[in-house]
């Protein structure tokens, strides 16, 4: 099964390097094929209109049959992103058949 990853800058997350390692390790342990990791490594903001987030959705839209999972690192602290997880999960599942998986 294929997965893509998403990492971002946040004061509530580990470094982007640590996030990427966590996603790669998760894929290795679960036997997932990691296709690509989208990285929003610019300044922190709470806006979901981040460049890589938009590119991620476009990638999924054009590769629906090849992407099964979207992996991300969930912040320990409740953030706006955490509160949006259900909405994001519903969107990706209904639109593209892609499941979100939080990597701990």
C-alpha positions, 0 to 999 in steps of 0.5 A: 500500500502506498502512503504520502507524508505531510510535515510542517513547522509548528511550535507544538511539533518536533523539528521537520527532520524528526517528523520526516524520520518518524514518518519514514520509520512508520512506513518501514514498520508497517510495510508501506511504500512512501511515495513522497513527503510534502514539507511546509518548512517556512514560517509557522502559521495556522492557515491551511492554505500553505503551499505544500498542503495545496500541492499535497491535495493536488497530488492526491487528486491526480493520483487517487488510485495510487495513494492509500494513506496520508501520514502526519505527526499529530501535535501533543497539544490540542491545536487548530490542526488537531481540531480539524482532523475529523473534517480533513479525514472526511474530506480525503476519505470521501473525495479520494478514498485516502485515510489519514494516519497519525504517526506518533 
